């Protein structure tokens, strides 16, 4: 069963066709890779899916309903969360506060209750803190909960963004280059965490990533775009030897080498 489906999606900026007729399906419970060279249109596709941009043509079906053109907050409320290529954390807040700030939907009490610090408000705060603590544990950030977020190493800031996205309790999580700035050991840990999110939390994950070792090891199916157009889709084994993919990455008409994994 498809959780997300793109049907002939176009996105145009002025005279530039950033995305042209892209179609793909992501099955519920999948770990799906979206890759391509720099400028291929990957982040633009993420922005179209999450409502940052409205496509000129095509449909984006989430759970069978077209979400193309909806506001980002509405799409997030329907169960789609994301991280960003450029880290967007509250640098002067603590790690725990960064995660908790995304949990406003867990608050059931009114503004008046918050002002008066009623028992219902305290219950909401306890639930919020409990959820944030669980997510920090999952992503290995619990020992850093009281640290200022801006002081964390780059790789830990990436994982903090993931934890904050999970506070929305999404069905679909879009990760935009989560392994950027990570060393090989951190990237391996990230692989394990992504599998945990799918296997234990039931999430569907779409991964944009330049680290081919991460992509090939964790993704079950990969969609490749170049200059805004689809050039290939298949299993990691198929993508590693696909002529058009090799040509896009290596700049060869008839590539002789495989994409490095």
NUMAR-776506 format. One record per atom (N, C-alpha, C, CB): residue in one letter; x, y, z. Coordinates in pm, whole numbers, padded with zeros to 5 digits, always signed. Glycine has a CB too. Layout:
BEGIN
aXYZ ...
This chain:
BEGIN
x+00084-00120+00000 x+00000+00000+00000 x+00087+00125+00000 x-00095+00001+00122 x+00061+00218-00091 x+00141+00340-00099 x+00095+00440+00006 x+00130+00402-00241 x+00191+00490+00082 x+00161+00598+00176 x+00173+00733+00105 x+00256+00593+00298 x+00274+00744+00018 x+00297+00868-00058 x+00309+00834-00205 x+00423+00942-00008 x+00245+00915-00289 x+00257+00897-00434 x+00266+01032-00503 x+00139+00816-00490 x+00369+01049-00583 x+00381+01167-00668 x+00341+01129-00809 x+00525+01226-00664 x+00256+01213-00871 x+00209+01186-01006 x+00244+01304-01096 x+00056+01159-01008 x+00343+01285-01179 x+00382+01383-01283 x+00396+01525-01225 x+00278+01384-01396 x+00476+01537-01121 x+00491+01665-01052 x+00591+01755-01125 x+00537+01643-00906 x+00550+01880-01148 x+00636+01983-01209 x+00651+02099-01110 x+00577+02033-01345 x+00773+02152-01103 x+00795+02277-01030 x+00884+02366-01114 x+00859+02250-00889 x+00836+02489-01141 x+00906+02582-01230 x+00937+02710-01154 x+00822+02611-01357 x+01061+02756-01162 x+01101+02885-01107 x+01139+02975-01224 x+01220+02871-01005 x+01051+03072-01255 x+01077+03154-01373 x+01078+03066-01495 x+01211+03230-01360 x+01190+03063-01566 x+01200+02977-01683 x+01269+02845-01654 x+01272+03048-01793 x+01306+02822-01526 x+01379+02701-01491 x+01284+02591-01446 x+01480+02730-01381 x+01291+02477-01514 x+01211+02361-01478 x+01289+02281-01374 x+01177+02272-01605 x+01270+02314-01246 x+01346+02250-01138 x+01307+02104-01119 x+01328+02326-01008 x+01179+02075-01139 x+01128+01938-01132 x+01036+01919-01252 x+01052+01910-00996 x+01058+01810-01326 x+00982+01789-01450 x+00923+01648-01453 x+01073+01812-01574 x+00791+01641-01433 x+00719+01515-01451 x+00763+01401-01362 x+00730+01473-01590 x+00800+01431-01239 x+00850+01326-01150 x+00734+01249-01088 x+00938+01386-01038 x+00742+01117-01097 x+00642+01028-01038 x+00713+00916-00962 x+00548+00969-01148 x+00666+00889-00842 x+00712+00770-00770 x+00615+00739-00657 x+00855+00791-00714 x+00625+00616-00606 x+00542+00572-00495 x+00631+00525-00382 x+00444+00460-00539 x+00591+00556-00260 x+00662+00511-00141 x+00565+00426-00060 x+00718+00632-00056 x+00598+00299-00045 x+00510+00209+00029 x+00516+00236+00178 x+00547+00063+00000 x+00407+00212+00247 x+00402+00229+00391 x+00506+00137+00456 x+00260+00199+00445 x+00587+00192+00546 x+00689+00113+00615 x+00819+00099+00540 x+00636-00021+00643 x+00835+00171+00428 x+00957+00162+00348 x+01064+00258+00398 x+00926+00190+00201 x+01188+00226+00364 x+01299+00322+00374 x+01341+00349+00230 x+01421+00267+00463 x+01308+00467+00182 x+01314+00501+00040 x+01420+00608+00018 x+01175+00549-00011 x+01510+00587-00077 x+01614+00683-00106 x+01580+00771-00225 x+01744+00612-00130 x+01610+00899-00214 x+01594+00994-00325 x+01731+01058-00346 x+01482+01103-00296 x+01798+01023-00456 x+01935+01068-00476 x+01952+01132-00613 x+02033+00951-00460 x+02067+01195-00631 x+02102+01260-00756 x+02215+01357-00732 x+01980+01333-00817 x+02282+01402-00838 x+02392+01497-00824 x+02343+01630-00765 x+02460+01521-00959 x+02436+01717-00728 x+02400+01850-00681 x+02314+01921-00785 x+02526+01933-00649 x+02208+01987-00739 x+02120+02059-00830 x+02022+01972-00905 x+02201+02133-00927 x+02008+01846-00863 x+01920+01753-00936 x+01772+01778-00908 x+01955+01611-00899 x+01740+01848-00798 x+01600+01874-00766 x+01549+01801-00644 x+01515+01839-00881 x+01638+01738-00568 x+01597+01657-00453 x+01530+01740-00343 x+01717+01583-00395 x+01599+01846-00301 x+01542+01930-00194 x+01418+02002-00243 x+01646+02031-00145 x+01413+02039-00371 x+01292+02099-00426 x+01175+02003-00414 x+01313+02139-00574 x+01198+01874-00439 x+01092+01775-00424 x+01046+01767-00278 x+01141+01637-00471 x+01140+01770-00183 x+01102+01772-00042 x+01016+01894-00012 x+01228+01771+00047 x+01055+02010-00067 x+00980+02133-00042 x+00841+02128-00102 x+01056+02252-00097 x+00827+02062-00216 x+00696+02047-00279 x+00608+01952-00195 x+00710+01994-00424 x+00667+01843-00149 x+00591+01745-00070 x+00542+01807+00060 x+00678+01622-00040 x+00625+01891+00123 x+00591+01946+00255 x+00521+02081+00248 x+00716+01960+00338 x+00490+02129+00128 x+00410+02250+00115 x+00486+02381+00112 x+00315+02255+00223 x+00618+02374+00116 x+00697+02498+00105 x+00675+02559-00033 x+00848+02470+00129 x+00669+02472-00136 x+00638+02516-00272 x+00511+02446-00318 x+00756+02485-00369 x+00438+02513-00406 x+00322+02453-00471 x+00361+02411-00612 x+00201+02552-00473 x+00337+02286-00649 x+00374+02244-00784 x+00286+02308-00890 x+00367+02092-00795 x+00344+02332-01008 x+00264+02386-01119 x+00170+02281-01176 x+00356+02439-01230 x+00215+02158-01176 x+00133+02048-01228 x+00155+01924-01143 x+00166+02018-01378 x+00060+01833-01149 x+00075+01704-01084 x+00003+01695-00951 x+00219+01675-01064 x+00002+01574-00896 x-00062+01547-00768 x+00038+01487-00671 x-00182+01452-00786 x+00016+01515-00542 x+00095+01454-00435 x-00006+01390-00340 x+00187+01560-00361 x-00014+01260-00343 x-00112+01188-00263 x-00046+01134-00137 x-00177+01073-00344 x-00101+01172-00023 x-00055+01119+00106 x-00173+01051+00173 x+00005+01233+00197 x-00160+00921+00193 x-00275+00846+00245 x-00394+00851+00153 x-00314+00898+00380 x-00369+00866+00023 x-00475+00867-00077 x-00538+01002-00102 x-00581+00773-00036 x-00495+01107-00028 x-00553+01240-00045 x-00449+01336-00101 x-00608+01292+00088 x-00492+01419-00194 x-00400+01513-00260 x-00365+01627-00164 x-00463+01569-00390 x-00237+01641-00131 x-00193+01747-00039 x-00117+01857-00112 x-00104+01687+00071 x-00106+01848-00244 x-00033+01949-00321 x-00094+02086-00300 x-00032+01913-00471 x-00011+02182-00261 x-00057+02319-00243 x-00108+02351-00104 x-00163+02347-00339 x-00120+02251-00016 x-00161+02280+00121 x-00049+02351+00196 x-00201+02150+00194 x-00084+02423+00301 x+00015+02493+00381 x+00102+02392+00458 x-00054+02591+00479 x+00230+02427+00482 x+00319+02334+00553 x+00265+02286+00688 x+00451+02400+00574 x+00203+02375+00764 x+00151+02337+00896 x+00042+02232+00882 x+00097+02460+00971 x-00041+02246+00779 x-00149+02149+00758 x-00093+02013+00718 x-00246+02201+00650 x+00008+02015+00634 x+00070+01889+00592 x+00138+01821+00711 x+00172+01913+00478 x+00207+01900+00793 x+00272+01845+00913 x+00168+01783+01007 x+00351+01954+00987 x+00054+01851+01022 x-00050+01800+01110 x-00111+01670+01059 x-00159+01903+01126 x-00101+01647+00929 x-00153+01524+00869 x-00056+01407+00883 x-00184+01546+00723 x+00068+01435+00929 x+00160+01325+00957 x+00287+01324+00876 x+00092+01200+00936 x+00329+01440+00823 x+00453+01448+00745 x+00550+01541+00817 x+00425+01499+00599 x+00666+01489+00857 x+00769+01569+00923 x+00896+01563+00841 x+00795+01519+01068 x+00985+01662+00862 x+01108+01666+00783 x+01221+01729+00862 x+01085+01742+00653 x+01344+01704+00815 x+01460+01780+00858 x+01506+01860+00737 x+01574+01687+00914 x+01604+01950+00759 x+01647+02039+00652 x+01794+02018+00620 x+01622+02184+00691 x+01829+02049+00495 x+01968+02038+00450 x+02058+02128+00534 x+01979+02075+00300 x+02013+02250+00560 x+02083+02341+00649 x+02018+02333+00786 x+02081+02488+00594 x+02098+02299+00887 x+02045+02273+01020 x+01967+02394+01072 x+02158+02239+01117 x+01848+02367+01126 x+01762+02472+01181 x+01722+02436+01323 x+01637+02492+01092 x+01812+02463+01415 x+01783+02441+01556 x+01784+02575+01628 x+01885+02344+01621 x+01727+02576+01748 x+01733+02695+01833 x+01863+02686+01912 x+01607+02706+01929 x+01964+02756+01867 x+02100+02735+01914 x+02121+02773+02060 x+02195+02813+01829 x+02043+02867+02113 x+02063+02910+02251 x+01975+02834+02350 x+02036+03058+02263 x+01887+02748+02300 x+01803+02665+02387 x+01873+02533+02413 x+01664+02642+02323 x+01832+02463+02518 x+01891+02334+02546 x+01841+02229+02446 x+01858+02290+02690 x+01909+02116+02448 x+01870+02006+02359 x+01726+01964+02388 x+01966+01885+02376 x+01693+01946+02517 x+01558+01905+02554 x+01454+02009+02512 x+01550+01881+02706 x+01485+02136+02530 x+01391+02242+02492 x+01367+02244+02342 x+01442+02378+02539 x+01471+02216+02263 x+01457+02212+02118 x+01357+02106+02076 x+01592+02185+02052 x+01358+01993+02146 x+01265+01885+02112 x+01125+01918+02162 x+01314+01751+02172 x+01116+01968+02283 x+00986+01995+02343 x+00908+02103+02269 x+01003+02036+02488 x+00980+02197+02208 x+00911+02308+02140 x+00825+02259+02024 x+01012+02410+02090 x+00858+02140+01972 x+00780+02085+01860 x+00659+02005+01907 x+00868+01997+01774 x+00639+01996+02040 x+00533+01911+02092 x+00408+01984+02135 x+00583+01834+02205 x+00383+02099+02075 x+00266+02178+02116 x+00136+02102+02099 x+00260+02307+02037 x+00135+02007+02002 x+00012+01933+01976 x-00025+01841+02093 x+00026+01850+01849 x+00072+01814+02183 x+00044+01730+02298 x-00028+01807+02408 x+00172+01672+02352 x-00028+01940+02398 x-00094+02023+02498 x-00244+02028+02472 x-00035+02165+02499 x-00321+01986+02570 x-00466+01989+02558 x-00527+02102+02641 x-00526+01855+02602 x-00450+02155+02735 x-00501+02260+02822 x-00501+02395+02751 x-00419+02269+02951 x-00577+02487+02804 x-00594+02619+02743 x-00482+02714+02783 x-00729+02678+02782 x-00480+02830+02719 x-00383+02933+02752 x-00401+02978+02897 x-00396+03053+02656 x-00526+02987+02940 x-00554+03025+03079 x-00494+02925+03176 x-00705+03038+03102 x-00507+02795+03143 x-00448+02690+03227 x-00297+02705+03236 x-00484+02552+03173 x-00236+02741+03122 x-00090+02761+03122 x-00052+02879+03210 x-00040+02784+02978 x-00129+02987+03202 x-00099+03106+03282 x-00115+03078+03432 x-00190+03222+03240 x-00216+02998+03466 x-00244+02969+03607 x-00171+02845+03657 x-00392+02951+03627 x-00101+02777+03567 x-00027+02655+03602 x-00118+02555+03672 x+00093+02689+03693 x-00229+02524+03609 x-00325+02429+03666 x-00273+02287+03656 x-00460+02441+03595 x-00345+02194+03721 x-00304+02053+03717 x-00308+01997+03576 x-00394+01971+03808 x-00406+02040+03495 x-00413+01991+03357 x-00291+02036+03278 x-00543+02040+03289 x-00247+02158+03304 x-00127+02208+03237 x-00005+02128+03279 x-00106+02358+03268 x+00005+02098+03409 x+00119+02021+03459 x+00120+01881+03399 x+00114+02012+03612 x+00002+01821+03382 x-00006+01688+03318 x+00045+01695+03174 x-00150+01635+03321 x+00007+01800+03103 x+00053+01819+02965 x+00205+01832+02960 x-00013+01942+02903 x+00260+01909+03053 x+00404+01930+03057 x+00478+01800+03087 x+00440+02037+03162 x+00423+01719+03177 x+00485+01590+03207 x+00483+01498+03085 x+00413+01522+03325 x+00372+01496+03012 x+00361+01414+02892 x+00460+01460+02786 x+00218+01417+02836 x+00473+01591+02774 x+00566+01650+02678 x+00710+01613+02711 x+00550+01802+02674 x+00744+01625+02838 x+00879+01592+02883 x+00909+01444+02865 x+00898+01632+03030 x+00811+01360+02893 x+00828+01215+02879 x+00854+01178+02734 x+00706+01141+02931 x+00777+01234+02643 x+00794+01206+02501 x+00931+01253+02452 x+00683+01272+02419 x+00970+01374+02492 x+01099+01427+02450 x+01213+01341+02501 x+01116+01572+02499 x+01203+01296+02626 x+01308+01211+02685 x+01320+01080+02610 x+01278+01184+02834 x+01206+01020+02573 x+01207+00894+02497 x+01280+00911+02364 x+01063+00843+02473 x+01252+01021+02294 x+01312+01043+02163 x+01462+01072+02175 x+01243+01159+02092 x+01500+01144+02278 x+01643+01169+02299 x+01716+01038+02330 x+01664+01270+02414 x+01651+00949+02403 x+01711+00817+02431 x+01731+00740+02301 x+01621+00735+02528 x+01628+00739+02216 x+01634+00665+02090 x+01750+00712+02003 x+01503+00679+02013 x+01773+00843+02002 x+01875+00900+01914 x+02009+00925+01985 x+01825+01030+01856 x+02023+00869+02103 x+02151+00876+02173 x+02187+01014+02224 x+02258+00828+02085 x+02087+01097+02249 x+02113+01235+02291 x+02074+01261+02437 x+02038+01330+02201 x+02023+01160+02505 x+01975+01181+02643 x+02082+01240+02735 x+01926+01050+02700 x+02209+01195+02727 x+02310+01254+02817 x+02336+01403+02790 x+02441+01178+02803 x+02292+01451+02672 x+02315+01590+02634 x+02191+01677+02650 x+02363+01597+02491 x+02088+01625+02717 x+01959+01693+02723 x+01967+01836+02774 x+01865+01615+02810 x+02056+01861+02869 x+02064+01995+02929 x+02175+02082+02868 x+02086+01982+03078 x+02240+02031+02765 x+02344+02109+02697 x+02279+02212+02604 x+02438+02016+02617 x+02348+02323+02583 x+02300+02422+02487 x+02316+02364+02347 x+02378+02558+02500 x+02210+02367+02267 x+02209+02299+02137 x+02320+02346+02044 x+02075+02319+02070 x+02349+02476+02047 x+02451+02530+01958 x+02591+02483+01989 x+02448+02677+01963 x+02611+02422+02106 x+02744+02373+02144 x+02769+02229+02100 x+02762+02385+02293 x+02665+02164+02048 x+02679+02024+02009 x+02764+02010+01883 x+02542+01960+01986 x+02833+01896+01868 x+02900+01866+01741 x+02797+01859+01629 x+02978+01733+01749 x+02844+01879+01506 x+02754+01888+01391 x+02667+01764+01377 x+02835+01908+01263 x+02725+01647+01394 x+02649+01523+01379 x+02539+01511+01482 x+02740+01406+01389 x+02564+01556+01605 x+02463+01553+01710 x+02351+01652+01682 x+02526+01581+01846 x+02385+01766+01623 x+02282+01862+01584 x+02190+01803+01478 x+02346+01992+01532 x+02247+01723+01388 x+02165+01655+01287 x+02065+01561+01354 x+02254+01576+01190 x+02112+01484+01453 x+02023+01391+01521 x+01919+01464+01605 x+02104+01297+01610 x+01955+01581+01656 x+01860+01662+01731 x+01745+01707+01640 x+01930+01785+01792 x+01777+01742+01517 x+01671+01779+01422 x+01575+01663+01398 x+01732+01823+01289 x+01630+01542+01391 x+01545+01424+01371 x+01453+01405+01491 x+01632+01297+01349 x+01509+01418+01612 x+01429+01403+01734 x+01316+01505+01737 x+01517+01418+01860 x+01345+01627+01697 x+01242+01731+01697 x+01132+01699+01596 x+01305+01868+01665 x+01170+01647+01479 x+01071+01606+01381 x+00980+01495+01433 x+01139+01561+01253 x+01037+01405+01512 x+00960+01293+01564 x+00858+01336+01669 x+01052+01190+01623 x+00878+01454+01729 x+00781+01504+01827 x+00645+01528+01763 x+00833+01632+01891 x+00641+01542+01631 x+00514+01562+01561 x+00436+01432+01545 x+00539+01625+01425 x+00496+01320+01591 x+00434+01188+01576 x+00395+01161+01432 x+00310+01177+01667 x+00490+01173+01339 x+00456+01160+01197 x+00439+01014+01154 x+00562+01226+01111 x+00375+00997+01040 x+00376+00867+00971 x+00492+00862+00873 x+00241+00843+00898 x+00523+00979+00815 x+00626+00989+00713 x+00732+01089+00759 x+00566+01030+00576 x+00858+01047+00755 x+00969+01133+00795 x+01062+01152+00676 x+01046+01073+00917 x+01083+01278+00638 x+01172+01313+00528 x+01304+01363+00586 x+01108+01420+00435 x+01412+01295+00556 x+01543+01331+00608 x+01629+01388+00496 x+01613+01209+00674 x+01666+01515+00507 x+01745+01583+00404 x+01892+01586+00446 x+01692+01727+00378 x+01971+01495+00392 x+02114+01482+00418 x+02145+01470+00567 x+02189+01599+00360 x+02087+01373+00636 x+02111+01359+00780 x+02254+01318+00815 x+02016+01259+00837 x+02327+01257+00721 x+02463+01213+00751 x+02568+01319+00720 x+02494+01087+00672 x+02528+01436+00673 x+02624+01543+00642 x+02702+01580+00767 x+02552+01667+00584 x+02833+01584+00755 x+02918+01620+00867 x+02948+01507+00964 x+02857+01729+00941 x+02894+01389+00939 x+02919+01276+01029 x+03040+01196+00983 x+02795+01185+01036 x+03113+01139+01080 x+03220+01046+01045 x+03159+00909+01018 x+03327+01039+01158 x+03242+00813+00980 x+03190+00682+00939 x+03118+00609+01052 x+03304+00594+00887 x+03167+00624+01175 x+03102+00558+01288 x+02967+00622+01317 x+03191+00565+01412 x+02961+00755+01312 x+02833+00824+01333 x+02733+00787+01224 x+02855+00976+01336 x+02782+00775+01100 x+02694+00739+00989 x+02638+00598+01007 x+02769+00750+00854 x+02722+00507+01057 x+02676+00370+01083 x+02569+00369+01191 x+02794+00281+01122 x+02590+00450+01295 x+02490+00461+01402 x+02360+00518+01347 x+02542+00549+01516 x+02372+00615+01256 x+02253+00673+01193 x+02175+00567+01117 x+02292+00788+01098 x+02245+00479+01045 x+02178+00368+00975 x+02091+00287+01071 x+02283+00276+00907 x+02150+00254+01186 x+02080+00173+01285 x+01959+00248+01341 x+02175+00132+01399 x+01975+00378+01361 x+01865+00458+01414 x+01750+00469+01314 x+01914+00597+01452 x+01783+00484+01186 x+01678+00492+01083 x+01601+00360+01077 x+01740+00525+00944 x+01673+00248+01083 x+01603+00119+01083 x+01514+00105+01207 x+01705+00003+01079 x+01563+00154+01321 x+01483+00148+01444 x+01354+00228+01428 x+01564+00202+01563 x+01364+00346+01367 x+01245+00429+01348 x+01140+00356+01265 x+01283+00561+01280 x+01185+00283+01165 x+01092+00207+01081 x+01042+00082+01153 x+01159+00169+00949 x+01135+00004+01208 x+01099-00126+01263 x+01024-00116+01395 x+01223-00208+01282 x+01063-00023+01481 x+01004-00014+01614 x+00896+00093+01628 x+01111+00011+01715 x+00909+00203+01552 x+00811+00310+01562 x+00713+00312+01446 x+00882+00443+01570 x+00737+00227+01347 x+00642+00214+01237 x+00644+00328+01137 x+00506+00203+01291 x+00754+00405+01133 x+00762+00518+01041 x+00798+00473+00900 x+00864+00619+01091 x+00756+00552+00803 x+00804+00544+00666 x+00906+00655+00650 x+00686+00555+00561 x+01021+00625+00588 x+01131+00721+00581 x+01171+00743+00435 x+01252+00673+00663 x+01184+00870+00397 x+01243+00906+00268 x+01373+00980+00298 x+01145+00995+00180 x+01480+00934+00235 x+01614+00983+00266 x+01677+01048+00144 x+01702+00869+00317 x+01712+01177+00156 x+01799+01243+00058 x+01938+01244+00118 x+01749+01389+00023 x+02035+01190+00048 x+02168+01177+00107 x+02274+01163-00001 x+02172+01057+00201 x+02388+01233+00020 x+02501+01220-00072 x+02597+01109-00030 x+02576+01352-00080 x+02588+01066+00095 x+02674+00957+00143 x+02619+00826+00089 x+02682+00956+00299 x+02682+00774-00015 x+02631+00655-00081 x+02640+00531+00006 x+02706+00632-00209 x+02733+00529+00101 x+02740+00414+00192 x+02614+00406+00276 x+02865+00425+00283 x+02565+00521+00322 x+02441+00525+00399 x+02323+00483+00311 x+02417+00665+00457 x+02313+00543+00193 x+02201+00515+00103 x+02194+00367+00067 x+02213+00598-00025 x+02306+00311+00025 x+02306+00173-00022 x+02285+00073+00091 x+02435+00144-00092 x+02323+00111+00213 x+02310+00017+00325 x+02174+00020+00392 x+02416+00047+00427 x+02105+00135+00387 x+01981+00145+00464 x+01856+00148+00376 x+01985+00269+00550 x+01867+00197+00253 x+01748+00210+00166 x+01715+00078+00097 x+01770+00320+00061 x+01586+00052+00083 x+01542-00070+00015 x+01509-00043-00131 x+01422-00130+00086 x+01471+00079-00158 x+01443+00120-00296 x+01493+00263-00313 x+01291+00109-00329 x+01544+00293-00432 x+01607+00423-00456 x+01553+00482-00585 x+01761+00409-00462 x+01518+00611-00578 x+01473+00686-00694 x+01579+00791-00726 x+01333+00753-00669 x+01621+00798-00852 x+01731+00887-00890 x+01680+00995-00984 x+01845+00807-00957 x+01714+01121-00951 x+01678+01233-01038 x+01804+01306-01082 x+01581+01330-00965 x+01796+01368-01199 x+01905+01450-01250 x+01843+01561-01335 x+02008+01364-01334 x+01884+01685-01310 x+01826+01801-01379 x+01673+01801-01369 x+01869+01802-01525 x+01622+01761-01251 x+01479+01766-01225 x+01397+01652-01281 x+01427+01890-01278 x+01461+01556-01348 x+01387+01446-01410 x+01430+01312-01354 x+01407+01448-01560 x+01338+01218-01354 x+01370+01082-01313 x+01459+01016-01416 x+01241+00999-01292 x+01569+00954-01370 x+01654+00879-01462 x+01659+00730-01428 x+01794+00936-01461 x+01620+00694-01304 x+01624+00552-01267 x+01550+00530-01136 x+01770+00502-01254 x+01503+00409-01117 x+01451+00365-00987 x+01473+00216-00976 x+01299+00401-00971 x+01509+00171-00856 x+01531+00028-00837 x+01590-00001-00702 x+01620-00026-00946 x+01634-00124-00684 x+01700-00166-00561 x+01841-00107-00557 x+01705-00321-00550 x+01906-00104-00440 x+02045-00056-00435 x+02137-00128-00534 x+02100-00072-00296 x+02120-00259-00547 x+02205-00335-00640 x+02184-00289-00784 x+02177-00485-00628 x+02059-00261-00820 x+02030-00216-00957 x+02083-00075-00981 x+01879-00220-00983 x+02068+00012-00882 x+02110+00151-00898 x+02262+00162-00908 x+02060+00236-00781 x+02334+00079-00836 x+02481+00086-00836 x+02541+00060-00974 x+02538-00015-00738 x+02468-00012-01058 x+02523-00047-01189 x+02441+00012-01305 x+02529-00198-01204 x+02348+00102-01274 x+02261+00158-01378 x+02340+00258-01463 x+02136+00226-01315 x+02344+00241-01594 x+02426+00328-01681 x+02394+00476-01667 x+02408+00287-01824 x+02266+00513-01660 x+02231+00654-01651 x+02273+00714-01517 x+02081+00672-01671 x+02266+00634-01411 x+02309+00683-01280 x+02459+00704-01278 x+02267+00584-01169 x+02532+00610-01332 x+02678+00622-01337 x+02719+00742-01422 x+02741+00494-01394 x+02650+00762-01531 x+02682+00876-01617 x+02656+01008-01544 x+02599+00870-01747 x+02545+01014-01468 x+02510+01137-01396 x+02612+01170-01289 x+02371+01125-01334 x+02661+01068-01220 x+02755+01091-01110 x+02899+01105-01158 x+02745+00978-01010 x+02932+01030-01262 x+03072+01027-01305 x+03099+01109-01430 x+03113+00885-01330 x+02990+01156-01494 x+03006+01239-01614 x+03057+01162-01733 x+03099+01352-01586 x+03024+01035-01741 x+03070+00949-01850 x+02954+00908-01938 x+03143+00825-01796 x+02978+00900-02067 x+02874+00852-02160 x+02849+00704-02142 x+02914+00881-02304 x+02958+00627-02127 x+02947+00484-02106 x+03035+00449-01988 x+02989+00403-02234 x+02986+00471-01863 x+03067+00453-01745 x+03114+00310-01729 x+02992+00495-01624 x+03236+00299-01677 x+03295+00165-01659 x+03301+00127-01512 x+03434+00160-01719 x+03278+00224-01422 x+03289+00198-01280 x+03152+00204-01215 x+03385+00297-01214 x+03141+00145-01096 x+03018+00148-01021 x+03015+00270-00930 x+03001+00019-00940 x+02892+00314-00893 x+02879+00416-00791 x+02935+00361-00662 x+02732+00462-00773 x+03024+00434-00598 x+03089+00387-00476 x+02989+00374-00364 x+03202+00480-00435 x+02996+00264-00294 x+02911+00241-00178 x+02996+00221-00054 x+02819+00120-00200 
